[in-house]
């Protein structure tokens, strides 16, 4: 086989690895999404205070579909205290989904 074939194969393999679902290799993200699917508010709440922004963001967004009023205080705390504006926006969005 020629050099061009191997170059093309390497390019396709690297694109495939980079083009995977962004959650496919992140076990903790899978756990958060499973809790969201299960509507497990108590399991999701601790992730609103996780050290890494992406997990706080995922948890805040999860409450938009979970829609459990038990999370109101924690979501308000995210709006007031989180250093990341995206997490704050996600918390506001989730609060807006509640029927209070």
C-alpha positions in Angstrom: 0.0 0.0 0.0 1.2 3.5 -0.7 2.0 6.3 1.6 -1.1 8.3 0.6 -3.3 5.4 1.8 -1.7 5.4 5.2 -2.0 9.2 5.5 -5.7 9.1 4.6 -6.2 6.2 7.1 -4.5 8.2 9.8 -6.6 11.3 9.0 -9.8 9.3 9.1 -8.9 7.6 12.4 -7.9 10.9 14.1 -11.1 12.6 12.8 -13.2 9.7 14.1 -11.5 9.9 17.5 -12.0 13.6 17.8 -15.5 13.5 16.3 -16.9 11.1 18.9 -19.7 12.1 21.2 -18.1 14.4 23.7 -19.5 12.4 26.6 -18.4 9.0 25.4 -15.1 8.9 27.4 -16.4 10.9 30.4 -17.8 8.5 33.0 -18.8 11.2 35.4 -20.8 13.0 32.7 -22.5 9.7 31.9 -23.5 9.4 35.6 -25.0 12.9 35.6 -27.0 12.1 32.5 -28.2 8.8 34.0 -29.4 10.7 37.1 -31.1 13.2 34.8 -32.8 10.3 32.9 -33.8 8.7 36.2 -35.1 12.1 37.5 -32.9 11.6 40.6 -32.8 15.0 42.2 -30.9 14.0 45.3 -28.1 12.4 43.2 -27.8 15.5 41.0 -27.7 18.1 43.7 -24.0 17.5 44.7 -22.8 18.1 41.2 -24.0 21.7 41.3 -21.0 22.3 43.6 -18.4 20.2 41.8 -15.0 21.8 41.3 -15.1 21.4 37.5 -17.3 23.8 35.6 -18.5 21.2 33.0 -20.1 19.0 35.7 -21.8 22.0 37.4 -23.1 23.1 34.0 -24.4 19.6 33.2 -26.1 19.3 36.5 -27.7 22.7 36.2 -28.9 21.9 32.7 -30.2 18.5 33.9 -32.7 20.2 36.3 -34.4 21.9 33.3 -35.8 18.5 32.4 -36.0 17.0 35.9 -38.2 20.0 37.0 -38.1 19.2 40.7 -38.9 22.1 43.1 -36.7 20.5 45.7 -33.7 21.9 43.8 -34.9 25.6 43.9 -32.6 26.7 46.7 -29.6 25.0 45.2 -30.3 26.5 41.8 -30.7 30.0 43.3 -27.4 29.5 45.0 -25.8 28.7 41.6 -27.3 31.9 40.2 -25.9 34.0 43.0 -22.6 32.3 43.8 -21.2 30.4 40.8 -18.2 32.0 39.2 -19.1 30.8 35.8 -21.7 32.7 33.8 -22.7 29.7 31.8 -23.6 27.7 35.0 -25.6 30.8 36.2 -27.5 30.9 32.9 -28.2 27.1 33.1 -29.5 27.5 36.6 -31.8 30.4 35.5 -33.0 28.3 32.6 -33.8 25.4 35.0 -35.6 27.6 37.4 -37.7 28.9 34.5 -38.8 25.4 33.8 -40.3 24.9 37.2 -44.0 25.4 37.7 -44.0 27.1 41.1 
